[in-house]
Structures are given as C-alpha cells and as structure tokens.
C-alpha cells in the first residue's frame, strides 16, 4: 500500500460503486468552478429559472436603514441507493443569519409536519394497504400556500 492509499475491508459491490462514482465528480470549491462544469451549470440555471418562474422575488428600491440579505450557492452530490450518482444539486439560499430581528424582519413561519402526524399517516397507509410513495419536489417550499 502506497502513501495516500486507503485500505477498505468492506468488499461489497455497492460500497465500491459508491466510492468510484464519487471519485469521478468532485464538489466545486467556488461558483466559477461550478459554472465551468456542464452538469452543475445546468442545475444552477434550472434553479434560477424555477425561482424566477415562481415569482420568488421582485426588484424594489432598498428602504432606508435596511440591509440586503445576501445569498450563496449550496452545492452537493445526491447518491442513489445503488451507490451511483443520482444527480448534481445546486441550490441558491439566502444568508438569513445576517438579518436582525425587528430591524430586517418581524415574524417567521415554517410549515412542518409533526412526527406524530407522519407516524399516523404511515400507520393508516399500512392499515388500509395503500401504496406509499416518496417524492422529492424541487422548490416545494415555493409551491405551498402559507
């Protein structure tokens, strides 16, 4: 074993598939690096397009004594159950931690399901012998009525 090599004792195929898949694509360290890769670039364009189509923001004059909430890209690789790369994910997120309560915002609300409700739903599904599907919806928080 040479320097920099790791010895893996787990010899299952999904384990090696996952390692080899991850080694082919690395997470970019900057936005410029992400834009240089066609897969990351396309997902970033899709994210911007979805935000614009949902009417997420409007350009307005900045009120006095208010600051702009900056944003950043969060970039990740989503791995499938078989260990292969499922998709490249790029999300534009606001740096909400830069805001000051009662100066930049006054109220917060985040609709979430309680765990008891989720358990009840799963129990009802099993009792009725219904099919149960899990979905991942892009920009789902933008499509919900508050």
N, C-alpha and C positions, 0 to 999 in steps of 0.2 A: 504494500500500500504506500503510495507516494504522498508527498505533502499536499495538503488541501483536499485530499480524498476522504470520504466518509464511508464507513463500513455499515451497511444496513443488514440486520439479521432477519428482518421480516421479508420473506421471499414470495409474498402473494402477488399475483399479477396486477390487481388494481393499485396496489401500493407503488409498483414500478411505473405503471401507466401514468399515475398522478405525478410522480417525480419527473418523468420525461416530458409530460405536457407542460408543466410549469417551467421547465428549463428552456423551452423554446420561446416563450413570451415573458418578458420582464415588465414589471410595472415602471412606467416612466417616472423620472425624478422631477420633471418640470413640464409645464404646459407646452413648451416648444418641442420637447421630446415626444409628447403625446400626439401633437399635431403632425409630426413627421411620420407617424405610423398610420397606415390607411385604416386599420380596424378601430383604433382609438379615435382617430379624426372623425370617422363616420358616426360613432356613438356620441361624440361631443356635438356634432351637427344635429343629430336626432334629438338630443336633449334640448338644445337651444330652440329647435323647431317646435317641440312639444310645449315648451314654456311660452313661446310666442303665440301658438295656436290656442292655448288655454287662456290667454289674456292675463298672464300672471302679474305683469307689471305695466305701468303707464309712466311715461316720462313726464315729470311735473317739475316746476321750479322748487328748489330746496327752501323750505321755510327758514326764517331766521332762528338762530340758536339751535338748529338741528344738524345732526351729522349723518353722513351717508353710511349705510350698512354695506360693508364690502362683501365680496363673495370669493369663493375659491372652488377649484375642481377637486373632487374626491374620486380617485381612480382605483379600480380593483379588478381582479380576475375572478369570475364566478366558475367554480369547478363543479361538474356534474357528478352524479352518483357513481359513474363508472371510472371516475378519476380524470377524465379528459376535460379540456377547457370548454365550458358551456357557452360563455360569452364574455366579452370585454365590457366593463361597466364604467361609465364616466358620468358623474352627477355634479351639477352646479349647485352649491349650497351657500346660504347666507351665513356670514360670521355674526350670528345673533349675540354671541357673548360680548360683542363690543358695544351693545346698547345699554343704556342706563334706564332703570325702571322709573316711570313717571316723567322722564325727560324725553326719551325716544319712543316709549310705548307705555300703555297703561293697563292692558289686560291681555292675558294669554289663554288659549284654549286649544286642547289637542284631543280630538275624539279617539278614544281607545276602547277596546273591549275588555271587560273584566275577565279574569281567568275562570271564574265560576260560570260565566256565560258561555265561554268557549267549551268548557267541560260539559255543560248541559247540552249544547248543540251537538257535540260529538256523541254523547250518550243517546240522544234522540235519533241521530243518524243510524247508530248501531241497532237500536231497538226496532226501528222501522225497516231495517235492512236496505237503506238507501245507499246510493253510490256517493262517495265523498271525494271531491277533487280539490286540489290546492292550486291556486293561481298566483302568479306574480304579475301585477299590473304596473306598467311604467306610469309614473306621475299620478298614482292613485289618490294621493292627498289633494291634488288639484281638482279631481273629478267629484269629490264628495260635497254634499250640501252641509253647510255648517248652521 
